[in-house]
Amino acid sequence: MKALKIIIGMLVVAAIIAFSMTFFVKNELADMLNPFIPHKDVFVKIDQSGKKMNQSTYEYALEGINENGKNIKITFTASKQLREGAYLKLDTKRTYVKSWEEVQLNDIPAVVKKKLK
């Protein structure tokens, strides 16, 4: 019975720490691991060349727009130089970019499309 109370206590402490990370810690690793941060789509237009980080990684720091039309500064990496003028949909969790895919302008929500052109 005592072991069960200890386990429950540890789970409660772990949940409190994870929940507090949502408010206090804002970095890519914390955002990736935190289950309380929802996934959101952010759309960007590639308007510059990526910064070459090493042999096969390019970093992009762009102004993106979320599904609600809010501007967001976003940084992500790609394994190749991306085509200038391309539109991307990023799967994000605050500062963490899980994945990206190139999309057509017609596939972007109207509220985002107006700001992105």
Beta strands, then each sheet from edge to edge (+ up, - down):
strand 1: 40-45
strand 2: 51-54
strand 3: 57-66
strand 4: 71-78
strand 5: 87-93
strand 6: 96-103
sheet 1: 2+ 3- 1+ 5- 6+
sheet 2: 2+ 3- 4+
end
